Each structure stands twice: as C-alpha cells, then as structure tokens.
C-alpha cells in the first residue's frame, strides 16, 4: 500500500489534477467548508492571544484547495499574520498562491496555530489481517495485480493493537497475544458499507453514526471525550499468551486493519505543535463498531474499485480515530465528534432561506438556496456529516490543559467543540 500510494510513480506522487479527479472530499463539495475552517483558525488565534505569526498547516493538502479557500475567507488582518503550509507528496501545484509554503514534511516543531488533516489518515498505509480456518489472524499479502494470500501470523505491536482496539471475534487469536474480548462479529458491526458523498463509504453505525452511543460505565483514556454519537474506547485488557479454548469455533475470513502506523503518524504530526489545535477529519469507526470484514477499498476516476496496488488507484481504509486520540492524550484534552456537530458549532447550519426573499430579491434567494444545499451535503449524517472529527489541544488555556477555552465568549465555536456542548449523549466517563 505504501509503495502504491507514495513510491515512485505512486498515486499521490503524480502531477496533474490530483485526488479531486478521483474522489470528492468536503473541500471539493463547497467553499463553505473552507470558511468553517477559517473560522476555526480565527478562534484558535483568539485563544492563543493573536500571536505575531499564526501557523496553518494542511496535511494531505492535495492541490492546495483548502489552503487557498481558507486564506480567501480570513479577515485581512489575520491573513497577514498567517503562515500557510501544505504538506503533500506531490510537487507544488503550478499557480499556487505564493504565500503558501509547500513540502513533504511538516515545517519544524514548536508551531503555533492550527494543524488540519482532512482525509489524510485514511491514506496512511495499513496492513490487512485475516483469520484463517483455525482462527489465527494472519497478514494478507497482496501481489501487484491484486491477488491475495495469507502470510505469517500477526505478532508484536500489531497483535497488541488488535487485542486492545479491534478484537476479531471470540475465538480469533494472534501470535503471542490472546483472544479478543468484546466487539467482533457478535457486536453488530458486520455489514456492507453505505455509499456516502462522492463514493466514499460510511460504515453502518461507523465513524460516529447517529445510533452509536457510549455504553454505561465505559471509561475513556485520560483527557479524551467522545462527542455526540461517538463511542469512546473501553480500555479492553488481554493477557499475553491467551489462546482460544478447545472446541471454540472461529469464523474464517474475518478481517481487520491494525492502526499502529496511523497512531504513530498522528502522534508525530501533533508533536510539531507547540501551542494550538490539531484536527483530523476522516471516515472512521470506533471501539464497538469495527466492521467484521475490514474497510480497505480503492477509488479511481470517481468510482469505487478493487484495491489493486498498481499506482493508478487511491487505496483507503477507515480510521480508528479513538485509537489515534489515545496516542496523543498526554498533550491535553481531546474531543471526538461528527462533522455534522463540528460544522454546526462553527456556524454552518444549512437553513433554507425564507420564501419572502424570493419576491424581494430573487438572485439573493437563489444564492442562499444553493448555499443551504451545500451546507446540507456537508452535514448530512449519512454522508460527509457522518465523518469523524478528532480535535487535540496542545498547550491551550492558561494552565496548558485547554480548560480555559471552554469559557471564552470570543471563541464560541471552539468552546462548543471542546466544552460541554461537544459531549452530548456520547460522553464517556473520565
């Protein structure tokens, strides 16, 4: 997967129109998305005390569409202090605003501002594992033509990650690690994906669907709060060496995608912040909604296709955002919520304009109606609105914990996302 996406001739190495030619994200759906991110950046700026230089880093920047839109939406005084930077493997796009920096790595450490990753983590390479006839989870080996065979049993850090975050059914075992507890095929997580906006898949109940709720008594990682509709990680503990009991029947063919690499990538990205906010937006699943047969798929020319690692196809898999949040919990409070709630907190509601406007100003009515339609697409819980948002604070507030942010009247959207309003029915015990 890494070679197919980022190696020589890989999908994200090519020049040209870029990802927008193959799939459509919130950035491409409407300029309202960039305006909402611009508002988030201005509120982070306020909480930081309007520093002389305000960093805005877009990880997985595509062709710079979000950076361009945010710069256009910022107040001139704020835009003059912003240091925008796009992190992308592809070459710098021709004609990109000269103010925007560009490169393959996040520019230095100690950044002050907003680090934003829209649909980046789903393209951080993952292995796929599958249970064999004996219930042993093995790595799936894939040839360039897409043909597969099972390899060695999962072991080490990946086995430990699976036991904690993605147990593969009651009888599934990993090399040197025990049977999974909870979740798995018996937890109602199986089922085919629903096609969301622009062909992106949203698992039923996954990635913060409206029906997902935290179970009573579930405890989150320190500093981690689940936003509306998102289930926090319950902290399952599995004894090393535990094996399936004799006679336990295990369904072969269960699949999972260990997220150790994604946790590490997110933790590394957040470590570049000295003070500010890091946000990851992606289609995701949570502890009790892991799909039984994995999520890896491909996209090419606007269509969902088989995930063949030949460099012509976007290879993508849903993200365990709850595990990513735990990897950065030491930085301070984090919030998990859905895009629907996040964008509404940032002022995007999608209300239809009054019919009276049609008679007094028809052109304004048409523009307002179009905007309402775009807002509805961005907040649709069955599509883009069901995407997960992970917000990780770093050094915000007088005590460095982010607590003061929740009471700042000059940053109402950020306060709502990080405070009581973001907890909802999905709040898990601390």
C-alpha positions in Angstrom: 0.0 0.0 0.0 2.8 2.4 0.8 4.6 1.8 -2.5 1.4 2.0 -4.5 0.5 5.4 -2.9 3.8 7.0 -2.2 6.5 5.1 -4.1 8.0 6.1 -7.5 5.0 6.5 -9.8 2.6 6.1 -6.9 -0.9 7.5 -6.8 0.0 10.6 -4.7 3.3 11.2 -6.4 1.8 12.1 -9.8 1.3 15.6 -11.0 -1.9 16.7 -12.8 -5.4 17.3 -11.3 -4.6 15.2 -8.2 -7.1 13.5 -5.9 -10.0 15.7 -7.0 -10.1 13.8 -10.3 -10.7 10.5 -8.4 -12.9 11.3 -5.4 -14.6 14.3 -3.8 -14.0 15.5 -0.3 -15.7 18.1 1.8 -13.1 20.6 0.5 -14.3 20.0 -3.0 -18.0 19.8 -2.1 -18.4 23.5 -1.1 -16.3 26.6 -0.3 -18.4 26.7 2.9 -16.1 24.0 4.3 -13.0 26.3 3.9 -15.0 29.1 5.5 -15.8 27.0 8.5 -12.1 26.0 8.9 -11.2 29.7 8.5 -13.5 30.5 11.5 -11.9 27.7 13.5 -8.5 29.2 12.7 -9.5 32.7 13.8 -10.9 31.3 17.1 -7.7 29.4 17.7 -5.9 32.6 17.0 -8.0 34.4 19.6 -7.4 31.7 22.3 -3.7 31.9 21.5 -3.7 35.7 22.1 -3.2 36.7 18.4 0.5 35.8 18.1 2.7 37.7 15.6 2.8 34.6 13.4 -0.1 32.1 13.1 0.7 28.7 11.6 -1.9 26.9 9.5 -0.7 23.6 8.2 -2.8 21.4 5.9 -1.6 17.8 6.0 -2.6 15.9 2.8 -3.1 19.2 1.0 -4.0 17.8 -2.4 -3.6 20.7 -4.8 -3.9 23.4 -2.1 -7.6 23.8 -2.4 -8.3 24.1 1.4 -5.3 26.5 2.0 -6.5 28.7 -0.9 -10.1 28.8 0.4 -9.1 29.5 4.0 -6.8 32.4 3.0 -9.6 33.9 1.0 -12.1 33.6 3.9 -9.8 35.1 6.6 -10.1 38.7 7.7 -7.2 40.7 6.1 -5.5 41.4 9.4 -5.5 37.7 10.3 -4.4 36.6 6.8 -1.4 39.0 7.0 -0.1 37.1 10.1 -0.8 33.5 8.8 2.0 31.2 7.7 0.1 28.7 5.5 1.8 25.5 4.6 0.8 22.4 2.6 2.2 19.0 3.4 1.9 16.8 0.3 4.0 14.2 -1.6 3.0 15.6 -5.0 5.0 18.5 -6.4 3.9 22.1 -5.7 0.9 22.9 -7.9 1.5 25.5 -10.6 -0.1 28.9 -9.9 -0.4 28.2 -6.1 -0.6 31.4 -4.0 3.0 32.5 -3.3 2.2 32.9 0.4 1.7 29.2 0.8 4.7 27.0 1.7 4.9 23.5 0.3 6.8 20.3 1.1 6.7 16.7 2.1 7.3 17.3 5.8 5.6 19.4 8.5 7.8 22.5 8.8 9.6 22.3 12.1 8.5 22.0 15.7 7.0 24.4 18.1 4.3 25.6 15.7 1.7 27.9 17.0 -1.8 27.7 15.4 -3.9 25.1 13.6 -2.8 21.8 12.2 -5.5 20.3 10.0 -5.6 16.9 8.3 -8.7 16.3 6.1 -8.9 12.8 4.9 -5.2 12.2 5.4 -5.1 9.3 7.9 -7.2 7.0 5.7 -4.3 7.1 3.3 -1.6 6.3 5.9 -0.7 2.7 4.9 -2.1 -0.2 6.9 -1.7 -3.9 6.8 -4.8 -6.1 6.4 -5.1 -9.2 8.6 -7.5 -12.1 8.1 -8.4 -15.1 10.3 -7.6 -18.5 8.8 -9.6 -21.7 9.3 -8.0 -22.2 12.7 -8.8 -18.7 13.9 -5.3 -17.4 13.6 -5.0 -13.8 12.4 -2.5 -13.6 9.6 -1.2 -10.8 7.4 -2.7 -10.6 4.0 -0.1 -10.5 1.3 -1.1 -8.8 -2.0 0.5 -9.0 -5.4 0.7 -6.1 -7.8 -2.3 -7.5 -9.7 -4.4 -7.5 -6.5 -4.3 -11.3 -5.9 -4.0 -12.3 -2.2 -2.7 -15.0 0.0 -2.3 -15.3 3.8 1.2 -14.9 5.3 2.7 -15.0 8.7 0.6 -14.7 11.9 0.2 -11.2 13.3 2.6 -10.6 16.2 4.2 -7.9 18.2 2.8 -4.3 18.3 0.1 -5.1 15.7 -1.2 -8.0 17.7 -1.3 -5.9 20.9 -3.1 -3.2 19.0 -5.7 -5.6 17.6 -6.3 -7.1 21.1 -7.0 -3.7 22.5 -8.7 -1.8 19.7 -10.1 -4.3 17.2 -10.8 -7.8 18.7 -11.6 -10.2 15.9 -14.4 -12.3 17.3 -14.5 -14.5 20.4 -12.1 -17.2 19.1 -9.7 -15.2 17.0 -6.1 -15.4 18.2 -2.8 -13.6 17.3 0.7 -14.9 17.7 1.8 -14.3 21.2 -1.5 -12.4 22.1 -4.8 -13.5 23.4 -8.3 -13.9 22.1 -10.2 -10.6 21.6 -12.7 -9.6 24.2 -15.8 -7.8 23.2 -16.6 -6.3 19.7 -16.0 -8.6 16.8 -18.6 -10.3 14.7 -21.1 -10.6 17.5 -21.2 -6.9 18.3 -23.4 -5.9 15.4 -20.5 -4.4 13.4 -20.8 -6.5 10.3 -22.4 -5.3 7.1 -21.6 -3.8 3.7 -20.7 -0.1 3.6 -23.1 2.6 2.6 -22.0 4.8 -0.2 -21.6 8.3 1.0 -20.9 11.5 -0.8 -18.6 11.2 -3.9 -18.4 7.4 -3.5 -16.7 7.5 -0.1 -18.1 4.7 2.2 -19.6 5.2 5.6 -20.0 2.0 7.6 -23.4 1.5 9.1 -23.0 2.9 12.6 -19.3 3.5 12.0 -17.4 6.8 12.0 -19.8 8.3 14.5 -23.2 7.3 13.1 -26.1 8.8 15.0 -27.1 5.5 16.5 -23.8 4.9 18.3 -23.8 5.6 22.0 -21.3 5.2 24.8 -22.2 2.2 26.9 -22.8 2.8 30.6 -19.6 2.6 32.6 -17.3 2.8 29.7 -14.2 4.7 30.6 -12.2 6.8 28.1 -8.5 7.5 28.0 -7.4 10.4 30.3 -8.4 13.7 28.7 -10.4 12.0 25.9 -14.1 13.0 25.4 -16.4 11.4 23.0 -18.5 13.9 21.1 -22.1 13.4 20.0 -22.6 10.0 18.6 -19.1 8.7 19.0 -18.2 5.8 21.2 -15.0 6.0 23.3 -12.5 3.2 23.7 -13.3 1.0 26.7 -9.8 0.0 27.6 -10.0 -3.8 27.0 -7.1 -5.6 28.6 -6.0 -9.0 27.2 -3.5 -11.3 28.9 -0.5 -12.1 26.7 -0.4 -15.7 25.6 -4.2 -16.3 26.0 -5.5 -18.7 23.4 -8.9 -19.8 22.2 -10.3 -22.6 24.2 -10.5 -26.0 22.6 -13.7 -26.5 20.7 -14.4 -22.8 20.1 -15.5 -22.4 16.5 -14.0 -19.4 14.8 -15.4 -18.0 11.6 -12.6 -17.8 9.0 -12.3 -14.7 6.8 -12.7 -12.0 9.5 -10.6 -9.0 8.6 -9.1 -6.1 10.4 -6.6 -3.3 9.8 -4.1 -2.7 12.6 -3.7 1.0 13.2 -0.3 1.2 14.8 1.1 3.2 11.9 -1.7 5.6 11.9 -1.5 6.2 15.6 2.2 6.9 15.2 1.7 9.2 12.2 -0.9 11.2 14.1 1.3 11.4 17.3 4.2 12.5 15.2 2.1 15.2 13.5 0.7 16.6 16.8 4.3 16.7 18.2 5.1 19.5 15.8 2.6 21.8 17.7 4.0 23.9 20.5 0.6 25.6 21.2 -2.6 25.2 19.3 -5.1 22.7 17.9 -4.6 19.6 15.8 -7.7 18.3 13.9 -8.1 15.0 12.0 -11.2 14.6 9.8 -12.0 11.2 8.3 -14.4 8.4 7.8 -13.9 6.3 10.9 -15.2 3.6 13.2 -15.0 3.2 16.9 -14.5 0.5 19.5 -17.8 -1.3 19.3 -18.5 -0.6 15.6 -15.5 -2.2 13.9 -16.5 -3.8 10.7 -16.1 -7.6 10.7 -14.6 -7.7 7.2 -12.4 -4.6 7.1 -12.8 -1.4 5.1 -9.9 -1.3 2.6 -11.1 -0.2 -0.9 -10.0 1.7 -3.9 -11.2 4.8 -5.9 -10.3 5.7 -9.4 -12.0 8.3 -11.7 -14.8 8.8 -9.3 -15.7 5.1 -8.9 -15.1 2.6 -6.1 -12.9 -0.1 -7.5 -11.0 -3.1 -6.2 -8.0 -2.0 -4.1 -5.3 -3.1 -6.6 -1.9 -1.7 -5.6 -0.7 -0.7 -9.0 -0.3 3.1 -8.5 -3.4 4.1 -10.5 -5.8 3.8 -7.6 -6.4 5.6 -4.4 -6.2 2.9 -1.6 -8.0 3.9 1.5 -9.3 2.4 4.8 -11.4 3.8 7.6 -9.6 5.2 10.6 -9.8 4.1 14.3 -9.9 7.7 15.5 -10.4 6.6 19.1 -7.1 4.9 19.0 -5.4 7.9 17.4 -6.8 10.1 20.2 -5.4 7.8 22.8 -1.9 8.1 21.2 -1.9 11.9 21.8 -3.9 12.0 25.1 -0.8 13.2 27.0 -0.9 16.5 25.2 -4.2 17.5 26.8 -7.9 17.2 26.3 -9.2 15.8 23.1 -12.7 15.6 21.6 -14.2 13.1 19.2 -17.3 14.3 17.4 -19.0 14.1 14.0 -18.6 16.6 11.2 -22.3 17.4 11.4 -21.9 18.7 15.0 -18.5 20.3 14.3 -19.7 22.4 11.4 -22.8 23.4 13.2 -20.7 24.6 16.1 -18.8 26.7 13.5 -21.9 28.3 12.2 -22.8 26.1 9.3 -26.5 25.1 9.7 -27.9 24.8 6.1 -31.3 26.5 6.8 -33.5 27.3 3.8 -33.9 31.0 3.1 -37.4 32.5 3.7 -39.7 32.3 0.7 -40.3 36.1 1.1 -36.8 36.7 -0.1 -37.7 35.2 -3.4 -40.1 38.0 -4.1 -37.9 40.8 -2.8 -34.5 39.7 -4.1 -34.7 36.6 -6.4 -31.0 36.5 -7.0 -30.2 36.5 -3.3 -32.8 33.8 -2.7 -31.2 31.6 -5.4 -27.7 32.1 -3.9 -29.0 31.4 -0.3 -30.8 28.3 -1.5 -27.7 27.0 -3.2 -25.7 27.6 -0.1 -28.3 25.8 2.0 -28.0 22.8 -0.3 -24.2 22.8 0.0 -24.4 23.0 3.8 -26.8 20.1 3.9 -24.4 18.0 1.9 -21.6 18.8 4.3 -23.7 18.0 7.3 -25.6 15.0 6.1 -25.2 12.3 8.7 -25.5 9.6 6.1 -22.6 11.1 4.1 -20.0 13.8 4.8 -21.7 14.8 8.0 -21.1 11.4 9.5 -17.3 11.8 9.2 -15.4 11.8 12.4 -13.6 14.8 13.8 -10.7 14.4 16.3 -9.7 17.7 18.0 -6.5 17.5 20.0 -5.5 20.6 22.1 -1.8 21.4 22.8 -1.0 24.0 25.4 -4.2 25.9 25.1 -5.6 27.8 28.2 -3.7 29.4 31.0 -2.9 26.1 32.6 -2.0 24.4 29.3 -4.9 22.0 29.5 -7.5 23.7 27.3 -9.8 24.2 30.2 -10.0 28.0 29.8 -11.0 27.6 26.1 -14.4 26.3 27.1 -15.4 29.6 28.7 -14.2 32.0 26.1 -17.0 34.1 24.6 -14.7 35.3 21.8 -14.3 31.7 20.6 -17.8 30.3 20.8 -17.3 27.6 18.1 -14.2 26.2 19.7 -15.7 26.5 23.1 -18.6 24.4 21.9 -16.4 21.8 20.4 -14.2 21.4 23.4 -16.7 22.1 26.2 -19.9 20.8 27.5 -21.8 21.2 24.2 -19.5 18.8 22.5 -20.1 16.0 24.9 -23.7 15.1 24.2 -25.0 11.6 24.8 -21.7 10.1 23.6 -19.7 11.5 26.6 -17.8 8.7 28.3 -16.7 8.8 31.9 -13.2 10.2 32.6 
